[in-house]
Structure formats: C-alpha cells, structure tokens
C-alpha cells in the first residue's frame, strides 16, 4: 500500500531465548523484588524435596535395619517438618509467580490494545476486526496459560532436579553418571518436539483468528444472511473453519504427548540398570540397602520434574507460537505518526484547509489514483461542498483532513501549517466528523453523544441533542438518555443513529467540521431541523460537506465538482449553473449521482 496505509512489522527474532529475553526485559523488571522472593521459596521447596530422598538412607540403615526404635519418632518428626516446610514454600512461590505471570500477560494485552489504537486507518482496512480481536483475546490467552505455567513450575522443577542430582551423586558417582547418559538424547527429542509444537501453535492461532473473523462477519451481517437464505452456505464455511481448528488441536495434542512414551521407555531402561547394578553392589557390600533406596528415591523424585520440564517446554513453545503473533503486531510500525514537538495554532484561531496539488492512491503502485492534482481552499466561516459521482474522491478528501492517510504528492495545510508538522492529537481534537459510516457503541444514548467530548456534562449532552433534533425521540425511549442502544445502535432507526452522530459532532464544538453525507438517512422533516442546527453550527467554522441532496449544497459558499479524482469544476452555485457543465447537469437531475 502507499505510505498512507503501509504498515510494516519488524522482523521478529523467533528463537526461544530472544522471545523470553524480550518478555523479561520489557515486562519482568518491575517485578524483580517479588520474583527474587518467589525464587527463594522455590529453592526452599526444592531443598525439602531433596531432603526427603536423603533421609531415606538413615531411616533405612540407622532406624529400620538397625532396629533402633528410639530414633523412629525423631526421624518421623523431621520428615513431617520437611513436608510442612515444603508445602508452605510451594504455596507461597506458586502464588507469587502466578501473580507476576498474570501481571506480565495483562500488561502485554494492554500494550497490544493501546498499540492498535494508535495504528493508522490503512492497517485496519488490511486486517479484519475478527483477526485483531483474536490477537488481543485468543493469542494472549494462550500466552497467559504458558507464562503462568512456566513461571510457576519451571524454576521449582530446575532447582528440585539440581538438588536431587546432588543427592544421587553423593550416593554413587558411577551410578549417577550411568543414569544420566540418556539425558542428551531426551533433551534433543524435547527440543525437536518444541519446534514442531511452536509451528503448530502459530497455525492454530491463525485458524482461531480466521474463525473469529468469520463469525464476526456473519453476526454483523445476519440480516443479509437470513434475507438471502445463505444459512446453509455459511454453516458449511464455518464448519470447515471449525474442522481446521479441531485438526490442529488434535495434532498439537499428538505431538505434545509424544514425550510421554519416550520418557517412560528411557526411564524404564535406566531403572532396570540401576536396580541390577545396585542390587549386586548391595550384595557385595559396596553399598548399603539404605543408600540404594535413597538413590532410587532421588531418581524417582527427579523423574517427576524431568517430565514436568519436558511438558513445560511444550507449553512454552505453544505459548511462544502465540507470542510471535502478538509481538508481530506490537512491532507493526504505524504509517501515520505525529511529529515530535508538533506545531499547534493559538486557541481561538479559525484554521483554513488548503489542498495544494494533492495526489493520493490507496495502493502502492496504483495506476489510477484516488486523487490527482487536487487544489482548493476551504476558508473559515464558509461551507465547501464536495459533489461528484461515486468513487470520484469526495470521501478521500474528507479522510485526508484528520490525517487518516498521508497524501503521496502535494501538501495539505491546516491553519497555514503543513499537516505533517501539526501535533496529531491536537489536529484531531480540532475536527468534528460525521461520517456516512456511523458508529454507535453498545452503551447509553447519553454516553454515545458524550463520546464527542471527554467530561461533557448532562446539560451539554442534552443541548447538543436538541440542536441535532434528537432530544424528542430520545425522551420517548424507555430510559431516555440512559437507554442502551445495542451493538452498533441496532435498537435505533437509521435517522436516529445519524442524529446521535450529529449531536456528537455538535458537542465537540471543533473549528473544523467534516460532514460526509450527514443527512442522507433523514426524512424531510428531520433533515430541515438538522440543517437549521448545522447552519448555526457552521458559523465561524471551516466546514466541508458531502451530500446527495440539493438542499445540502445549494447554499454552500463554494462547490467543488470531482470527477475521477480530479477537480472538474469549482465555484459558487450560481457560477457553476451559468457555466452549464457537469454540476449543472447533476443539479438538473437532483444531484442523484453525487
């Protein structure tokens, strides 16, 4: 796409190390104190587990085999204390690590959503809403599970394994070395499964995103689906998407659980060797029965964290597969970025809007441009009407003024300042937009109108509604301004939705007013009321308006006639009628092609 819509993502470093390093560097630093405390309790819990294995040897040799009944109660008490300390330590480090992991993933989710809000309009045109929702909800949820499991269990598993290995080597070095000969093979196999799982996870999250997007489109267009009898076709398409997700889930389980039989087989072989070798050592007096039992106990206990670590690697790779998709979005660079120390105009200044030889194309390399060589000036206190056939560039002009896109040639200046040099937030704060694509949120009517101005009072909201000829129908609603209107205002008529949108713009009271077919959904009576309100609102403002109806443009101060992205004619209504060109012909037929 052109520079107005082109968004690029930095090439992600997809190694496990680099992904974990990024999470730790960006999100863990603020939790260092709690993390160190959790690690301390992990070490204590791991040491207690190893102590249990170590205590088996004196219990067996010094108490049971020696028949020393005086030591039974003391040793039993020691073992009980070890279990108590391990239980408390495990609980504390689990709670602490879970709190850290949930905070980390919640921050990732907040950062992702905040990043989406600051991306350019072209990004949202290129990425369906269902896909983006899946990144914020589904992908991050997979990350949440993975990070929680890893933070909670990985450290404890590693420390436990280290302490138990120390116990095993303290009993018999040769036997310990023999027992761990298969570890390199097991580690390689676990790493291989992890790579496959990460690839499957990425495909699975992509499938979930496709399904989410498909469902979103169907639910939003349910009237068309039912009106055209497309239920069976949509059911077939959605079933195919669901089956793809099912197959990927099954494949993920199959690959992820391959480590279990391999672990069991290898450990079984090792166990056979330990018992055989150790049995002969005990027979020959080279090792006591207690030492062998202690070694076996340590090995059995070490096997559990080994299995958990293998499973955790699978979970981690699944989470990192989702994490790649999340960080890919976080690394997306917005095409529209406000300048550092952007310029602003003085409060109370009435800015004009100047298009100076502006050219624009939605796609990079497009031969046919949406705008080509467009030049005009919209002065403060005047109404500039844009007319022309569908696709002539009217809406594109409106979209360039709030800098939803950047032109590829020429310049747009607002208040005498090149748009690219103006502080972006300041620019948009000074623009009120009523679009043909009306957005009504699933909230109350009052909240929808108040969306135009942060902190607006109820009195201000009602005044704006009255000016937009919306107050009367609002008061007839079940709860007046507190009536919830449903998703996309489904409980309102088209005209009601448009009047709420106009009230929102009136409330904003911005010096630049953009009306994109603002009265196209109103009946004649409502349109007259709204037109009267808009005329009052337009005084002293720089207004650009698009409309199909004669009443919207015939009183405009300046009319621009667009044809295939170029200005065909411009001037006052009387001048254009006298010219007897495109505008005169359109006016004669009631501007129906506008």
KAPEGI-V572852 format. One record per run of one state. SS is the DSSP state (2 for helix, 1 for strand, 0 for the rest). FROM is the first residue (numbers start at 1). TO is the last residue. Records with the same first field share a line. If there is no record, write none. Layout:
BEGIN
SS->FROM-TO / FROM-TO
END
This chain:
BEGIN
0->1-7 / 10-15 / 66-68 / 118-120 / 127-128 / 172-172 / 180-182 / 221-221 / 228-230 / 257-257 / 284-288 / 331-331 / 334-342 / 344-352 / 361-370 / 379-382 / 389-393 / 402-408 / 415-416 / 423-423 / 430-430 / 435-443 / 451-457 / 468-470 / 476-479 / 483-483 / 485-486 / 490-493 / 509-511 / 517-523 / 539-541 / 547-549 / 554-557 / 564-565 / 572-572 / 580-581 / 589-594
1->8-9 / 332-333 / 343-343 / 353-360 / 371-378 / 383-388 / 409-414 / 417-418 / 422-422 / 431-434 / 444-444 / 484-484 / 512-516 / 542-546 / 558-563 / 566-571
2->16-65 / 69-117 / 121-126 / 129-171 / 173-179 / 183-220 / 222-227 / 231-256 / 258-283 / 289-330 / 394-401 / 419-421 / 424-429 / 445-450 / 458-467 / 471-475 / 480-482 / 487-489 / 494-508 / 524-538 / 550-553 / 573-579 / 582-588
END
